[in-house]
Amino acid sequence: MANSWQKYYFGWLSAIETLLFPINCAACGNSLNNQEDTVCIACLYKLPRTNFHRVKDNPVAQKFDGRMPINAGFSFLFFHKGNLAQILLHQLKYKDREDLGERLGAMFAKDLKADNYDLPDLLIPLPLHPAKLALRGYNQCHSIALGMTKHLDIEVGYNTVARVVANPTQTRKARFDRWLNVAHIFEVAEPEKVLGRHILLLDDVITTGSTLEACGRCLLEAGAREISIATIASA
């Protein structure tokens, strides 16, 4: 009887709290119900999923053809101006929505697990330069990695690679200029973790792939066996 009363009481308490302090969907801004988490069901249904992890020679993997040898490359969502992926990543990167990074990472990992993706040995989130990290207060890729570990049994090297140069923005640069901009900005801080291992390199979005290529090459030079690429979105 007591348990039944407690469930009734806390149920009403939760309903009142939701009414007074509504939690909104990170994509559309509508209020979430008690069964929804970060993104509402309607927006989840409309997510522009790529399913690239099911296709070996997909557009993400093709970006690295002739540039850097990779085992696999894939993205969770298609990124276009104004679409849900852009809205969600903007919230993640500029609106302090680390919870959204975890949610996206968990959904991505759940897809990989359902399709029996053969896991690498180590997941490395792309690092931020300390100055940018201090300005933003968090690394959005760390949030994504944390979410992925909820479904994937894989070690995460949060500090394995350091960004030692605060390069200018890549926006509006041509592909070759992007490569020159990032060619020497990374350094392997924990080489013992990298040696002989298959690394899954993680970023939020991929455009030309120059930054991921620079980091991947740095890891290969430090003795990594092979590199795979995973991003939340692909432009």
mmCIF file of the C-alpha atoms, coordinates in Angstrom:
data_MODEL
# 
_entry.id   MODEL 
# 
loop_
_atom_site.group_PDB 
_atom_site.id 
_atom_site.type_symbol 
_atom_site.label_atom_id 
_atom_site.label_alt_id 
_atom_site.label_comp_id 
_atom_site.label_asym_id 
_atom_site.label_entity_id 
_atom_site.label_seq_id 
_atom_site.pdbx_PDB_ins_code 
_atom_site.Cartn_x 
_atom_site.Cartn_y 
_atom_site.Cartn_z 
_atom_site.occupancy 
_atom_site.B_iso_or_equiv 
_atom_site.pdbx_formal_charge 
_atom_site.auth_seq_id 
_atom_site.auth_comp_id 
_atom_site.auth_asym_id 
_atom_site.auth_atom_id 
_atom_site.pdbx_PDB_model_num 
ATOM 1   C CA . MET A 1 1   ? 0.000  0.000  0.000   1.00 0.00 ? 1   MET A CA 1 
ATOM 2   C CA . ALA A 1 2   ? 2.844  2.358  0.948   1.00 0.00 ? 2   ALA A CA 1 
ATOM 3   C CA . ASN A 1 3   ? 4.686  1.683  -2.300  1.00 0.00 ? 3   ASN A CA 1 
ATOM 4   C CA . SER A 1 4   ? 1.530  2.377  -4.310  1.00 0.00 ? 4   SER A CA 1 
ATOM 5   C CA . TRP A 1 5   ? 1.021  5.678  -2.479  1.00 0.00 ? 5   TRP A CA 1 
ATOM 6   C CA . GLN A 1 6   ? 4.649  6.679  -3.010  1.00 0.00 ? 6   GLN A CA 1 
ATOM 7   C CA . LYS A 1 7   ? 4.452  5.972  -6.753  1.00 0.00 ? 7   LYS A CA 1 
ATOM 8   C CA . TYR A 1 8   ? 1.264  8.058  -6.966  1.00 0.00 ? 8   TYR A CA 1 
ATOM 9   C CA . TYR A 1 9   ? 2.832  10.911 -4.983  1.00 0.00 ? 9   TYR A CA 1 
ATOM 10  C CA . PHE A 1 10  ? 6.098  11.046 -6.923  1.00 0.00 ? 10  PHE A CA 1 
ATOM 11  C CA . GLY A 1 11  ? 4.222  10.693 -10.200 1.00 0.00 ? 11  GLY A CA 1 
ATOM 12  C CA . TRP A 1 12  ? 2.213  13.812 -9.402  1.00 0.00 ? 12  TRP A CA 1 
ATOM 13  C CA . LEU A 1 13  ? 5.366  15.577 -8.182  1.00 0.00 ? 13  LEU A CA 1 
ATOM 14  C CA . SER A 1 14  ? 7.108  14.805 -11.467 1.00 0.00 ? 14  SER A CA 1 
ATOM 15  C CA . ALA A 1 15  ? 4.085  16.017 -13.453 1.00 0.00 ? 15  ALA A CA 1 
ATOM 16  C CA . ILE A 1 16  ? 3.983  19.305 -11.531 1.00 0.00 ? 16  ILE A CA 1 
ATOM 17  C CA . GLU A 1 17  ? 7.745  19.789 -11.967 1.00 0.00 ? 17  GLU A CA 1 
ATOM 18  C CA . THR A 1 18  ? 7.409  19.208 -15.727 1.00 0.00 ? 18  THR A CA 1 
ATOM 19  C CA . LEU A 1 19  ? 4.565  21.724 -15.879 1.00 0.00 ? 19  LEU A CA 1 
ATOM 20  C CA . LEU A 1 20  ? 6.487  24.387 -13.956 1.00 0.00 ? 20  LEU A CA 1 
ATOM 21  C CA . PHE A 1 21  ? 9.930  23.697 -15.429 1.00 0.00 ? 21  PHE A CA 1 
ATOM 22  C CA . PRO A 1 22  ? 9.393  22.117 -18.863 1.00 0.00 ? 22  PRO A CA 1 
ATOM 23  C CA . ILE A 1 23  ? 12.317 20.421 -20.600 1.00 0.00 ? 23  ILE A CA 1 
ATOM 24  C CA . ASN A 1 24  ? 12.312 21.162 -24.294 1.00 0.00 ? 24  ASN A CA 1 
ATOM 25  C CA . CYS A 1 25  ? 13.427 19.141 -27.288 1.00 0.00 ? 25  CYS A CA 1 
ATOM 26  C CA . ALA A 1 26  ? 16.905 20.203 -28.412 1.00 0.00 ? 26  ALA A CA 1 
ATOM 27  C CA . ALA A 1 27  ? 15.771 20.119 -32.041 1.00 0.00 ? 27  ALA A CA 1 
ATOM 28  C CA . CYS A 1 28  ? 12.253 21.601 -32.284 1.00 0.00 ? 28  CYS A CA 1 
ATOM 29  C CA . GLY A 1 29  ? 11.909 23.295 -28.866 1.00 0.00 ? 29  GLY A CA 1 
ATOM 30  C CA . ASN A 1 30  ? 8.643  21.551 -27.949 1.00 0.00 ? 30  ASN A CA 1 
ATOM 31  C CA . SER A 1 31  ? 8.204  20.263 -24.398 1.00 0.00 ? 31  SER A CA 1 
ATOM 32  C CA . LEU A 1 32  ? 9.381  16.711 -23.762 1.00 0.00 ? 32  LEU A CA 1 
ATOM 33  C CA . ASN A 1 33  ? 7.155  14.213 -21.995 1.00 0.00 ? 33  ASN A CA 1 
ATOM 34  C CA . ASN A 1 34  ? 8.376  11.884 -19.238 1.00 0.00 ? 34  ASN A CA 1 
ATOM 35  C CA . GLN A 1 35  ? 9.252  9.147  -21.734 1.00 0.00 ? 35  GLN A CA 1 
ATOM 36  C CA . GLU A 1 36  ? 11.392 11.373 -23.973 1.00 0.00 ? 36  GLU A CA 1 
ATOM 37  C CA . ASP A 1 37  ? 15.085 12.167 -23.509 1.00 0.00 ? 37  ASP A CA 1 
ATOM 38  C CA . THR A 1 38  ? 16.737 15.307 -24.933 1.00 0.00 ? 38  THR A CA 1 
ATOM 39  C CA . VAL A 1 39  ? 15.119 14.918 -28.370 1.00 0.00 ? 39  VAL A CA 1 
ATOM 40  C CA . CYS A 1 40  ? 11.394 14.305 -28.874 1.00 0.00 ? 40  CYS A CA 1 
ATOM 41  C CA . ILE A 1 41  ? 10.091 11.195 -30.603 1.00 0.00 ? 41  ILE A CA 1 
ATOM 42  C CA . ALA A 1 42  ? 8.868  13.181 -33.614 1.00 0.00 ? 42  ALA A CA 1 
ATOM 43  C CA . CYS A 1 43  ? 12.351 14.629 -34.208 1.00 0.00 ? 43  CYS A CA 1 
ATOM 44  C CA . LEU A 1 44  ? 14.037 11.273 -33.614 1.00 0.00 ? 44  LEU A CA 1 
ATOM 45  C CA . TYR A 1 45  ? 11.855 9.846  -36.366 1.00 0.00 ? 45  TYR A CA 1 
ATOM 46  C CA . LYS A 1 46  ? 12.986 12.622 -38.735 1.00 0.00 ? 46  LYS A CA 1 
ATOM 47  C CA . LEU A 1 47  ? 16.731 12.346 -38.022 1.00 0.00 ? 47  LEU A CA 1 
ATOM 48  C CA . PRO A 1 48  ? 18.608 12.180 -41.355 1.00 0.00 ? 48  PRO A CA 1 
ATOM 49  C CA . ARG A 1 49  ? 20.464 8.920  -40.669 1.00 0.00 ? 49  ARG A CA 1 
ATOM 50  C CA . THR A 1 50  ? 23.104 7.847  -43.188 1.00 0.00 ? 50  THR A CA 1 
ATOM 51  C CA . ASN A 1 51  ? 23.488 4.139  -42.297 1.00 0.00 ? 51  ASN A CA 1 
ATOM 52  C CA . PHE A 1 52  ? 27.026 4.497  -43.685 1.00 0.00 ? 52  PHE A CA 1 
ATOM 53  C CA . HIS A 1 53  ? 28.277 1.912  -41.174 1.00 0.00 ? 53  HIS A CA 1 
ATOM 54  C CA . ARG A 1 54  ? 26.512 -0.719 -43.288 1.00 0.00 ? 54  ARG A CA 1 
ATOM 55  C CA . VAL A 1 55  ? 28.361 0.298  -46.479 1.00 0.00 ? 55  VAL A CA 1 
ATOM 56  C CA . LYS A 1 56  ? 32.147 -0.043 -46.541 1.00 0.00 ? 56  LYS A CA 1 
ATOM 57  C CA . ASP A 1 57  ? 32.790 2.185  -49.582 1.00 0.00 ? 57  ASP A CA 1 
ATOM 58  C CA . ASN A 1 58  ? 30.566 5.046  -48.415 1.00 0.00 ? 58  ASN A CA 1 
ATOM 59  C CA . PRO A 1 59  ? 31.064 8.815  -48.976 1.00 0.00 ? 59  PRO A CA 1 
ATOM 60  C CA . VAL A 1 60  ? 32.959 9.283  -45.676 1.00 0.00 ? 60  VAL A CA 1 
ATOM 61  C CA . ALA A 1 61  ? 35.402 6.466  -46.431 1.00 0.00 ? 61  ALA A CA 1 
ATOM 62  C CA . GLN A 1 62  ? 35.848 7.833  -49.951 1.00 0.00 ? 62  GLN A CA 1 
ATOM 63  C CA . LYS A 1 63  ? 37.037 11.195 -48.588 1.00 0.00 ? 63  LYS A CA 1 
ATOM 64  C CA . PHE A 1 64  ? 40.275 9.501  -47.509 1.00 0.00 ? 64  PHE A CA 1 
ATOM 65  C CA . ASP A 1 65  ? 40.979 7.624  -50.750 1.00 0.00 ? 65  ASP A CA 1 
ATOM 66  C CA . GLY A 1 66  ? 44.554 8.341  -51.812 1.00 0.00 ? 66  GLY A CA 1 
ATOM 67  C CA . ARG A 1 67  ? 45.106 10.525 -48.743 1.00 0.00 ? 67  ARG A CA 1 
ATOM 68  C CA . MET A 1 68  ? 45.353 8.238  -45.715 1.00 0.00 ? 68  MET A CA 1 
ATOM 69  C CA . PRO A 1 69  ? 44.762 4.493  -45.331 1.00 0.00 ? 69  PRO A CA 1 
ATOM 70  C CA . ILE A 1 70  ? 41.751 3.787  -43.115 1.00 0.00 ? 70  ILE A CA 1 
ATOM 71  C CA . ASN A 1 71  ? 39.977 0.604  -42.071 1.00 0.00 ? 71  ASN A CA 1 
ATOM 72  C CA . ALA A 1 72  ? 36.502 2.179  -42.129 1.00 0.00 ? 72  ALA A CA 1 
ATOM 73  C CA . GLY A 1 73  ? 34.795 5.538  -42.101 1.00 0.00 ? 73  GLY A CA 1 
ATOM 74  C CA . PHE A 1 74  ? 31.197 6.480  -41.349 1.00 0.00 ? 74  PHE A CA 1 
ATOM 75  C CA . SER A 1 75  ? 28.863 9.150  -40.006 1.00 0.00 ? 75  SER A CA 1 
ATOM 76  C CA . PHE A 1 76  ? 25.591 8.895  -38.121 1.00 0.00 ? 76  PHE A CA 1 
ATOM 77  C CA . LEU A 1 77  ? 23.678 11.784 -39.777 1.00 0.00 ? 77  LEU A CA 1 
ATOM 78  C CA . PHE A 1 78  ? 23.617 13.805 -42.990 1.00 0.00 ? 78  PHE A CA 1 
ATOM 79  C CA . PHE A 1 79  ? 24.487 17.467 -42.373 1.00 0.00 ? 79  PHE A CA 1 
ATOM 80  C CA . HIS A 1 80  ? 22.819 20.145 -44.499 1.00 0.00 ? 80  HIS A CA 1 
ATOM 81  C CA . LYS A 1 81  ? 22.171 23.819 -43.854 1.00 0.00 ? 81  LYS A CA 1 
ATOM 82  C CA . GLY A 1 82  ? 19.084 24.150 -41.674 1.00 0.00 ? 82  GLY A CA 1 
ATOM 83  C CA . ASN A 1 83  ? 18.457 20.433 -41.193 1.00 0.00 ? 83  ASN A CA 1 
ATOM 84  C CA . LEU A 1 84  ? 18.094 18.636 -37.859 1.00 0.00 ? 84  LEU A CA 1 
ATOM 85  C CA . ALA A 1 85  ? 21.755 17.582 -37.758 1.00 0.00 ? 85  ALA A CA 1 
ATOM 86  C CA . GLN A 1 86  ? 22.912 21.199 -38.044 1.00 0.00 ? 86  GLN A CA 1 
ATOM 87  C CA . ILE A 1 87  ? 20.441 22.327 -35.380 1.00 0.00 ? 87  ILE A CA 1 
ATOM 88  C CA . LEU A 1 88  ? 21.528 19.606 -32.950 1.00 0.00 ? 88  LEU A CA 1 
ATOM 89  C CA . LEU A 1 89  ? 25.252 20.160 -33.479 1.00 0.00 ? 89  LEU A CA 1 
ATOM 90  C CA . HIS A 1 90  ? 24.822 23.905 -33.010 1.00 0.00 ? 90  HIS A CA 1 
ATOM 91  C CA . GLN A 1 91  ? 23.088 23.230 -29.684 1.00 0.00 ? 91  GLN A CA 1 
ATOM 92  C CA . LEU A 1 92  ? 25.872 20.828 -28.702 1.00 0.00 ? 92  LEU A CA 1 
ATOM 93  C CA . LYS A 1 93  ? 28.789 23.087 -29.592 1.00 0.00 ? 93  LYS A CA 1 
ATOM 94  C CA . TYR A 1 94  ? 27.522 26.545 -28.685 1.00 0.00 ? 94  TYR A CA 1 
ATOM 95  C CA . LYS A 1 95  ? 24.642 26.162 -26.211 1.00 0.00 ? 95  LYS A CA 1 
ATOM 96  C CA . ASP A 1 96  ? 26.293 24.096 -23.445 1.00 0.00 ? 96  ASP A CA 1 
ATOM 97  C CA . ARG A 1 97  ? 24.278 20.989 -24.366 1.00 0.00 ? 97  ARG A CA 1 
ATOM 98  C CA . GLU A 1 98  ? 26.741 18.297 -23.332 1.00 0.00 ? 98  GLU A CA 1 
ATOM 99  C CA . ASP A 1 99  ? 23.740 16.077 -22.583 1.00 0.00 ? 99  ASP A CA 1 
ATOM 100 C CA . LEU A 1 100 ? 22.916 16.214 -26.291 1.00 0.00 ? 100 LEU A CA 1 
ATOM 101 C CA . GLY A 1 101 ? 26.399 14.961 -27.172 1.00 0.00 ? 101 GLY A CA 1 
ATOM 102 C CA . GLU A 1 102 ? 25.878 11.977 -24.883 1.00 0.00 ? 102 GLU A CA 1 
ATOM 103 C CA . ARG A 1 103 ? 22.453 11.315 -26.407 1.00 0.00 ? 103 ARG A CA 1 
ATOM 104 C CA . LEU A 1 104 ? 23.748 11.437 -29.986 1.00 0.00 ? 104 LEU A CA 1 
ATOM 105 C CA . GLY A 1 105 ? 26.741 9.281  -29.093 1.00 0.00 ? 105 GLY A CA 1 
ATOM 106 C CA . ALA A 1 106 ? 24.510 6.702  -27.426 1.00 0.00 ? 106 ALA A CA 1 
ATOM 107 C CA . MET A 1 107 ? 22.176 6.533  -30.441 1.00 0.00 ? 107 MET A CA 1 
ATOM 108 C CA . PHE A 1 108 ? 25.115 6.198  -32.830 1.00 0.00 ? 108 PHE A CA 1 
ATOM 109 C CA . ALA A 1 109 ? 26.667 3.438  -30.722 1.00 0.00 ? 109 ALA A CA 1 
ATOM 110 C CA . LYS A 1 110 ? 23.345 1.617  -30.477 1.00 0.00 ? 110 LYS A CA 1 
ATOM 111 C CA . ASP A 1 111 ? 23.190 1.438  -34.274 1.00 0.00 ? 111 ASP A CA 1 
ATOM 112 C CA . LEU A 1 112 ? 26.765 0.139  -34.441 1.00 0.00 ? 112 LEU A CA 1 
ATOM 113 C CA . LYS A 1 113 ? 26.053 -2.499 -31.820 1.00 0.00 ? 113 LYS A CA 1 
ATOM 114 C CA . ALA A 1 114 ? 22.846 -3.628 -33.533 1.00 0.00 ? 114 ALA A CA 1 
ATOM 115 C CA . ASP A 1 115 ? 24.776 -4.205 -36.761 1.00 0.00 ? 115 ASP A CA 1 
ATOM 116 C CA . ASN A 1 116 ? 27.644 -6.016 -34.993 1.00 0.00 ? 116 ASN A CA 1 
ATOM 117 C CA . TYR A 1 117 ? 30.298 -3.481 -35.958 1.00 0.00 ? 117 TYR A CA 1 
ATOM 118 C CA . ASP A 1 118 ? 33.763 -4.939 -35.295 1.00 0.00 ? 118 ASP A CA 1 
ATOM 119 C CA . LEU A 1 119 ? 35.110 -2.571 -32.639 1.00 0.00 ? 119 LEU A CA 1 
ATOM 120 C CA . PRO A 1 120 ? 38.609 -1.037 -32.765 1.00 0.00 ? 120 PRO A CA 1 
ATOM 121 C CA . ASP A 1 121 ? 40.825 -1.174 -29.668 1.00 0.00 ? 121 ASP A CA 1 
ATOM 122 C CA . LEU A 1 122 ? 40.648 2.483  -28.660 1.00 0.00 ? 122 LEU A CA 1 
ATOM 123 C CA . LEU A 1 123 ? 38.253 5.396  -29.187 1.00 0.00 ? 123 LEU A CA 1 
ATOM 124 C CA . ILE A 1 124 ? 39.943 8.809  -29.406 1.00 0.00 ? 124 ILE A CA 1 
ATOM 125 C CA . PRO A 1 125 ? 37.775 11.958 -29.431 1.00 0.00 ? 125 PRO A CA 1 
ATOM 126 C CA . LEU A 1 126 ? 39.344 14.729 -31.497 1.00 0.00 ? 126 LEU A CA 1 
ATOM 127 C CA . PRO A 1 127 ? 40.950 17.142 -28.989 1.00 0.00 ? 127 PRO A CA 1 
ATOM 128 C CA . LEU A 1 128 ? 40.450 20.893 -28.730 1.00 0.00 ? 128 LEU A CA 1 
ATOM 129 C CA . HIS A 1 129 ? 43.290 23.339 -28.234 1.00 0.00 ? 129 HIS A CA 1 
ATOM 130 C CA . PRO A 1 130 ? 43.473 24.384 -24.538 1.00 0.00 ? 130 PRO A CA 1 
ATOM 131 C CA . ALA A 1 131 ? 42.536 27.984 -25.423 1.00 0.00 ? 131 ALA A CA 1 
ATOM 132 C CA . LYS A 1 132 ? 39.353 26.906 -27.208 1.00 0.00 ? 132 LYS A CA 1 
ATOM 133 C CA . LEU A 1 133 ? 38.585 24.391 -24.461 1.00 0.00 ? 133 LEU A CA 1 
ATOM 134 C CA . ALA A 1 134 ? 38.860 27.152 -21.849 1.00 0.00 ? 134 ALA A CA 1 
ATOM 135 C CA . LEU A 1 135 ? 36.605 29.404 -23.915 1.00 0.00 ? 135 LEU A CA 1 
ATOM 136 C CA . ARG A 1 136 ? 33.911 26.762 -24.535 1.00 0.00 ? 136 ARG A CA 1 
ATOM 137 C CA . GLY A 1 137 ? 34.292 24.982 -21.207 1.00 0.00 ? 137 GLY A CA 1 
ATOM 138 C CA . TYR A 1 138 ? 34.012 21.465 -22.633 1.00 0.00 ? 138 TYR A CA 1 
ATOM 139 C CA . ASN A 1 139 ? 34.977 19.313 -25.595 1.00 0.00 ? 139 ASN A CA 1 
ATOM 140 C CA . GLN A 1 140 ? 31.829 18.265 -27.452 1.00 0.00 ? 140 GLN A CA 1 
ATOM 141 C CA . CYS A 1 141 ? 33.607 15.147 -28.751 1.00 0.00 ? 141 CYS A CA 1 
ATOM 142 C CA . HIS A 1 142 ? 34.211 13.989 -25.169 1.00 0.00 ? 142 HIS A CA 1 
ATOM 143 C CA . SER A 1 143 ? 30.453 14.144 -24.591 1.00 0.00 ? 143 SER A CA 1 
ATOM 144 C CA . ILE A 1 144 ? 29.818 12.074 -27.715 1.00 0.00 ? 144 ILE A CA 1 
ATOM 145 C CA . ALA A 1 145 ? 32.432 9.510  -26.653 1.00 0.00 ? 145 ALA A CA 1 
ATOM 146 C CA . LEU A 1 146 ? 30.870 9.231  -23.199 1.00 0.00 ? 146 LEU A CA 1 
ATOM 147 C CA . GLY A 1 147 ? 27.516 8.474  -24.813 1.00 0.00 ? 147 GLY A CA 1 
ATOM 148 C CA . MET A 1 148 ? 29.056 5.848  -27.083 1.00 0.00 ? 148 MET A CA 1 
ATOM 149 C CA . THR A 1 149 ? 30.545 3.976  -24.140 1.00 0.00 ? 149 THR A CA 1 
ATOM 150 C CA . LYS A 1 150 ? 27.011 3.356  -22.827 1.00 0.00 ? 150 LYS A CA 1 
ATOM 151 C CA . HIS A 1 151 ? 26.563 0.765  -25.566 1.00 0.00 ? 151 HIS A CA 1 
ATOM 152 C CA . LEU A 1 152 ? 30.082 -0.103 -26.738 1.00 0.00 ? 152 LEU A CA 1 
ATOM 153 C CA . ASP A 1 153 ? 32.691 -1.839 -24.613 1.00 0.00 ? 153 ASP A CA 1 
ATOM 154 C CA . ILE A 1 154 ? 35.687 0.173  -25.808 1.00 0.00 ? 154 ILE A CA 1 
ATOM 155 C CA . GLU A 1 155 ? 38.428 2.107  -24.036 1.00 0.00 ? 155 GLU A CA 1 
ATOM 156 C CA . VAL A 1 156 ? 38.420 5.884  -24.524 1.00 0.00 ? 156 VAL A CA 1 
ATOM 157 C CA . GLY A 1 157 ? 41.635 7.893  -24.746 1.00 0.00 ? 157 GLY A CA 1 
ATOM 158 C CA . TYR A 1 158 ? 40.420 11.318 -23.670 1.00 0.00 ? 158 TYR A CA 1 
ATOM 159 C CA . ASN A 1 159 ? 43.962 12.682 -23.327 1.00 0.00 ? 159 ASN A CA 1 
ATOM 160 C CA . THR A 1 160 ? 45.849 10.436 -25.749 1.00 0.00 ? 160 THR A CA 1 
ATOM 161 C CA . VAL A 1 161 ? 46.209 13.148 -28.399 1.00 0.00 ? 161 VAL A CA 1 
ATOM 162 C CA . ALA A 1 162 ? 46.841 16.851 -27.741 1.00 0.00 ? 162 ALA A CA 1 
ATOM 163 C CA . ARG A 1 163 ? 46.118 19.784 -30.001 1.00 0.00 ? 163 ARG A CA 1 
ATOM 164 C CA . VAL A 1 164 ? 49.262 21.866 -29.735 1.00 0.00 ? 164 VAL A CA 1 
ATOM 165 C CA . VAL A 1 165 ? 48.495 24.609 -32.272 1.00 0.00 ? 165 VAL A CA 1 
ATOM 166 C CA . ALA A 1 166 ? 45.394 26.815 -32.207 1.00 0.00 ? 166 ALA A CA 1 
ATOM 167 C CA . ASN A 1 167 ? 44.823 26.866 -35.953 1.00 0.00 ? 167 ASN A CA 1 
ATOM 168 C CA . PRO A 1 168 ? 42.520 29.451 -37.574 1.00 0.00 ? 168 PRO A CA 1 
ATOM 169 C CA . THR A 1 169 ? 39.027 28.430 -38.603 1.00 0.00 ? 169 THR A CA 1 
ATOM 170 C CA . GLN A 1 170 ? 38.661 26.139 -41.630 1.00 0.00 ? 170 GLN A CA 1 
ATOM 171 C CA . THR A 1 171 ? 35.582 27.976 -42.904 1.00 0.00 ? 171 THR A CA 1 
ATOM 172 C CA . ARG A 1 172 ? 35.868 29.127 -46.549 1.00 0.00 ? 172 ARG A CA 1 
ATOM 173 C CA . LYS A 1 173 ? 39.293 27.517 -47.060 1.00 0.00 ? 173 LYS A CA 1 
ATOM 174 C CA . ALA A 1 174 ? 39.976 25.330 -50.106 1.00 0.00 ? 174 ALA A CA 1 
ATOM 175 C CA . ARG A 1 175 ? 40.896 21.674 -49.496 1.00 0.00 ? 175 ARG A CA 1 
ATOM 176 C CA . PHE A 1 176 ? 44.676 22.124 -49.875 1.00 0.00 ? 176 PHE A CA 1 
ATOM 177 C CA . ASP A 1 177 ? 44.624 25.251 -47.721 1.00 0.00 ? 177 ASP A CA 1 
ATOM 178 C CA . ARG A 1 178 ? 42.685 23.302 -45.082 1.00 0.00 ? 178 ARG A CA 1 
ATOM 179 C CA . TRP A 1 179 ? 45.382 20.632 -45.082 1.00 0.00 ? 179 TRP A CA 1 
ATOM 180 C CA . LEU A 1 180 ? 48.171 23.238 -44.685 1.00 0.00 ? 180 LEU A CA 1 
ATOM 181 C CA . ASN A 1 181 ? 46.146 24.790 -41.873 1.00 0.00 ? 181 ASN A CA 1 
ATOM 182 C CA . VAL A 1 182 ? 46.091 21.567 -39.814 1.00 0.00 ? 182 VAL A CA 1 
ATOM 183 C CA . ALA A 1 183 ? 49.182 19.668 -40.951 1.00 0.00 ? 183 ALA A CA 1 
ATOM 184 C CA . HIS A 1 184 ? 51.120 19.855 -37.675 1.00 0.00 ? 184 HIS A CA 1 
ATOM 185 C CA . ILE A 1 185 ? 48.598 20.755 -35.001 1.00 0.00 ? 185 ILE A CA 1 
ATOM 186 C CA . PHE A 1 186 ? 48.418 17.398 -33.166 1.00 0.00 ? 186 PHE A CA 1 
ATOM 187 C CA . GLU A 1 187 ? 50.778 15.531 -30.883 1.00 0.00 ? 187 GLU A CA 1 
ATOM 188 C CA . VAL A 1 188 ? 50.422 12.056 -29.355 1.00 0.00 ? 188 VAL A CA 1 
ATOM 189 C CA . ALA A 1 189 ? 50.616 12.546 -25.589 1.00 0.00 ? 189 ALA A CA 1 
ATOM 190 C CA . GLU A 1 190 ? 50.188 8.866  -24.636 1.00 0.00 ? 190 GLU A CA 1 
ATOM 191 C CA . PRO A 1 191 ? 52.150 6.858  -27.253 1.00 0.00 ? 191 PRO A CA 1 
ATOM 192 C CA . GLU A 1 192 ? 51.970 3.686  -25.165 1.00 0.00 ? 192 GLU A CA 1 
ATOM 193 C CA . LYS A 1 193 ? 48.197 3.595  -25.665 1.00 0.00 ? 193 LYS A CA 1 
ATOM 194 C CA . VAL A 1 194 ? 48.501 3.913  -29.427 1.00 0.00 ? 194 VAL A CA 1 
ATOM 195 C CA . LEU A 1 195 ? 51.239 1.432  -30.330 1.00 0.00 ? 195 LEU A CA 1 
ATOM 196 C CA . GLY A 1 196 ? 49.962 -1.495 -32.389 1.00 0.00 ? 196 GLY A CA 1 
ATOM 197 C CA . ARG A 1 197 ? 46.293 -0.661 -31.852 1.00 0.00 ? 197 ARG A CA 1 
ATOM 198 C CA . HIS A 1 198 ? 43.326 -0.029 -34.124 1.00 0.00 ? 198 HIS A CA 1 
ATOM 199 C CA . ILE A 1 199 ? 42.080 3.495  -33.350 1.00 0.00 ? 199 ILE A CA 1 
ATOM 200 C CA . LEU A 1 200 ? 38.554 4.813  -33.875 1.00 0.00 ? 200 LEU A CA 1 
ATOM 201 C CA . LEU A 1 201 ? 38.983 8.567  -34.292 1.00 0.00 ? 201 LEU A CA 1 
ATOM 202 C CA . LEU A 1 202 ? 35.845 10.527 -33.349 1.00 0.00 ? 202 LEU A CA 1 
ATOM 203 C CA . ASP A 1 203 ? 34.665 14.011 -34.386 1.00 0.00 ? 203 ASP A CA 1 
ATOM 204 C CA . ASP A 1 204 ? 31.332 15.825 -34.433 1.00 0.00 ? 204 ASP A CA 1 
ATOM 205 C CA . VAL A 1 205 ? 31.189 16.630 -38.167 1.00 0.00 ? 205 VAL A CA 1 
ATOM 206 C CA . ILE A 1 206 ? 33.295 15.914 -41.243 1.00 0.00 ? 206 ILE A CA 1 
ATOM 207 C CA . THR A 1 207 ? 33.570 18.226 -44.257 1.00 0.00 ? 207 THR A CA 1 
ATOM 208 C CA . THR A 1 208 ? 36.781 17.677 -46.256 1.00 0.00 ? 208 THR A CA 1 
ATOM 209 C CA . GLY A 1 209 ? 38.315 15.439 -43.564 1.00 0.00 ? 209 GLY A CA 1 
ATOM 210 C CA . SER A 1 210 ? 41.558 17.450 -43.360 1.00 0.00 ? 210 SER A CA 1 
ATOM 211 C CA . THR A 1 211 ? 41.588 17.745 -39.563 1.00 0.00 ? 211 THR A CA 1 
ATOM 212 C CA . LEU A 1 212 ? 40.814 14.056 -39.076 1.00 0.00 ? 212 LEU A CA 1 
ATOM 213 C CA . GLU A 1 213 ? 43.486 13.176 -41.633 1.00 0.00 ? 213 GLU A CA 1 
ATOM 214 C CA . ALA A 1 214 ? 46.079 15.260 -39.779 1.00 0.00 ? 214 ALA A CA 1 
ATOM 215 C CA . CYS A 1 215 ? 45.222 13.583 -36.481 1.00 0.00 ? 215 CYS A CA 1 
ATOM 216 C CA . GLY A 1 216 ? 45.111 10.137 -38.071 1.00 0.00 ? 216 GLY A CA 1 
ATOM 217 C CA . ARG A 1 217 ? 48.524 10.575 -39.655 1.00 0.00 ? 217 ARG A CA 1 
ATOM 218 C CA . CYS A 1 218 ? 49.920 11.662 -36.302 1.00 0.00 ? 218 CYS A CA 1 
ATOM 219 C CA . LEU A 1 219 ? 48.580 8.457  -34.736 1.00 0.00 ? 219 LEU A CA 1 
ATOM 220 C CA . LEU A 1 220 ? 49.952 6.249  -37.525 1.00 0.00 ? 220 LEU A CA 1 
ATOM 221 C CA . GLU A 1 221 ? 53.382 7.862  -37.164 1.00 0.00 ? 221 GLU A CA 1 
ATOM 222 C CA . ALA A 1 222 ? 53.212 7.088  -33.427 1.00 0.00 ? 222 ALA A CA 1 
ATOM 223 C CA . GLY A 1 223 ? 52.721 3.392  -34.195 1.00 0.00 ? 223 GLY A CA 1 
ATOM 224 C CA . ALA A 1 224 ? 48.957 2.869  -34.462 1.00 0.00 ? 224 ALA A CA 1 
ATOM 225 C CA . ARG A 1 225 ? 48.166 -0.277 -36.459 1.00 0.00 ? 225 ARG A CA 1 
ATOM 226 C CA . GLU A 1 226 ? 45.252 1.284  -38.347 1.00 0.00 ? 226 GLU A CA 1 
ATOM 227 C CA . ILE A 1 227 ? 42.704 4.104  -38.186 1.00 0.00 ? 227 ILE A CA 1 
ATOM 228 C CA . SER A 1 228 ? 38.929 4.179  -38.529 1.00 0.00 ? 228 SER A CA 1 
ATOM 229 C CA . ILE A 1 229 ? 36.855 7.369  -38.651 1.00 0.00 ? 229 ILE A CA 1 
ATOM 230 C CA . ALA A 1 230 ? 33.498 8.040  -36.975 1.00 0.00 ? 230 ALA A CA 1 
ATOM 231 C CA . THR A 1 231 ? 31.583 11.317 -36.909 1.00 0.00 ? 231 THR A CA 1 
ATOM 232 C CA . ILE A 1 232 ? 28.114 12.300 -35.818 1.00 0.00 ? 232 ILE A CA 1 
ATOM 233 C CA . ALA A 1 233 ? 27.451 14.148 -39.075 1.00 0.00 ? 233 ALA A CA 1 
ATOM 234 C CA . SER A 1 234 ? 28.780 14.327 -42.623 1.00 0.00 ? 234 SER A CA 1 
ATOM 235 C CA . ALA A 1 235 ? 28.543 17.480 -44.723 1.00 0.00 ? 235 ALA A CA 1 
# 
